[in-house]
């Protein structure tokens, strides 16, 4: 089977790592007590982590869709 040219690069962090760090970022933001600058930095990091998680989920969805299509083709 040929390699797909449009396959997105995998994020540096695993889904689980990104999710756990995101949970920690949210916990810190909800707890408060940070400066505006720290809060903004946490928010930006949270956005990056959320994007990473979404990339993993989108990739998994794409793989499942492709596997289902391949199964239909081979049936």
C-alpha positions in Angstrom: 0.0 0.0 0.0 1.5 3.4 -0.9 2.3 5.9 1.8 -0.2 8.8 1.9 1.4 12.2 1.1 -1.3 14.2 2.9 -0.8 12.5 6.3 -0.3 15.2 8.9 2.8 15.1 11.1 2.3 13.8 14.6 2.4 16.3 17.4 5.4 16.2 19.7 3.4 15.2 22.8 1.2 12.1 23.0 -2.5 12.7 23.3 -2.4 11.6 27.0 0.5 13.9 27.8 -1.2 16.9 26.1 -4.5 16.1 27.9 -2.9 15.8 31.3 -0.9 19.0 30.9 -4.1 20.7 29.7 -6.0 19.5 32.8 -3.2 21.1 34.9 -3.3 24.4 33.0 -7.1 24.6 33.5 -6.7 23.7 37.2 -4.2 26.6 37.7 -6.4 29.0 35.8 -9.5 28.1 37.8 -7.6 28.4 41.1 -6.6 31.9 40.3 -3.9 33.7 42.2 -1.8 34.3 39.1 -0.8 37.5 37.5 -2.3 38.7 34.3 0.9 37.8 32.4 1.0 34.3 33.9 -2.7 33.8 33.2 -2.2 34.8 29.6 0.8 32.5 29.2 -1.3 29.6 30.7 -4.2 30.4 28.4 -1.9 30.3 25.3 -0.4 27.0 26.5 -3.8 25.6 27.0 -4.8 26.6 23.4 -1.7 24.9 22.1 -2.5 21.8 24.1 -6.1 21.7 23.0 -4.9 22.0 19.4 -2.6 19.0 19.9 -5.4 16.9 21.4 -7.6 17.8 18.5 -5.0 16.8 16.0 -4.7 13.4 17.7 -8.4 13.0 17.7 -8.8 14.1 14.1 -6.0 11.7 13.1 -7.7 8.8 14.9 -11.0 9.6 13.2 -9.3 9.7 9.8 -7.6 6.4 10.4 -10.9 4.8 11.4 -12.7 6.2 8.4 -10.0 4.9 6.1 -10.0 1.5 7.7 -13.8 1.3 7.3 -13.6 2.3 3.7 -10.9 -0.2 3.0 -13.0 -2.9 4.7 -15.9 -2.0 2.4 -13.6 -2.1 -0.6 -12.2 -5.5 0.3 -15.6 -7.1 1.1 
